[in-house]
């Protein structure tokens, strides 16, 4: 089983564009490999995770 919380935390803590893109791709891979871990996660929840901090340079 994947550590969804840890992967979401990594996305939240991304400080550069490269870190952000890497985290998004890892989340995508996790969703593909372990769809059962993603059943309770909505797009709204994902995008609220960063809120206004989602301005990565």
Wavefront OBJ file of the C-alpha trace (Angstrom):
o trace
v 0.000 0.000 0.000
v 1.198 3.489 -0.805
v 1.687 6.259 1.746
v -0.820 8.723 0.298
v -0.467 11.172 3.187
v 3.301 11.284 2.736
v 3.006 11.874 -0.983
v 0.485 14.658 -0.472
v 2.796 16.210 2.108
v 5.616 16.167 -0.439
v 3.374 18.040 -2.886
v 2.475 20.540 -0.179
v 6.131 21.188 0.653
v 7.344 21.581 -2.939
v 9.353 24.781 -3.100
v 10.502 24.749 -6.709
v 8.811 24.001 -9.990
v 10.916 20.854 -10.390
v 9.927 19.557 -6.935
v 6.283 20.349 -7.643
v 6.295 18.561 -11.006
v 8.083 15.548 -9.507
v 5.529 15.359 -6.700
v 2.603 15.593 -9.141
v 4.045 12.788 -11.289
v 4.606 10.640 -8.197
v 0.979 11.205 -7.183
v -0.155 10.250 -10.671
v 1.914 7.060 -10.551
v 0.514 6.225 -7.121
v -3.065 6.751 -8.301
v -2.441 4.436 -11.240
v -0.653 1.749 -9.190
v -2.871 1.924 -6.072
v -6.316 3.291 -7.031
v -7.854 1.953 -3.813
v -5.811 4.476 -1.813
v -7.335 7.339 -3.786
v -11.044 6.594 -3.467
v -11.620 9.246 -0.787
v -9.549 12.007 -2.367
v -11.363 14.597 -4.455
v -9.918 17.218 -6.778
v -11.194 19.891 -4.402
v -9.242 18.366 -1.513
v -6.096 18.155 -3.596
v -6.250 21.765 -4.764
v -7.101 23.087 -1.300
v -3.942 21.440 -0.018
v -1.757 24.303 -1.155
v -4.313 27.066 -1.397
v -2.669 30.399 -2.070
v 0.824 28.930 -1.666
v 0.508 27.238 -5.056
v 2.597 29.874 -6.771
v 5.794 27.980 -7.518
v 8.546 29.808 -9.339
l 1 2 3 4 5 6 7 8 9 10 11 12 13 14 15 16 17 18 19 20 21 22 23 24 25 26 27 28 29 30 31 32 33 34 35 36 37 38 39 40 41 42 43 44 45 46 47 48 49 50 51 52 53 54 55 56 57
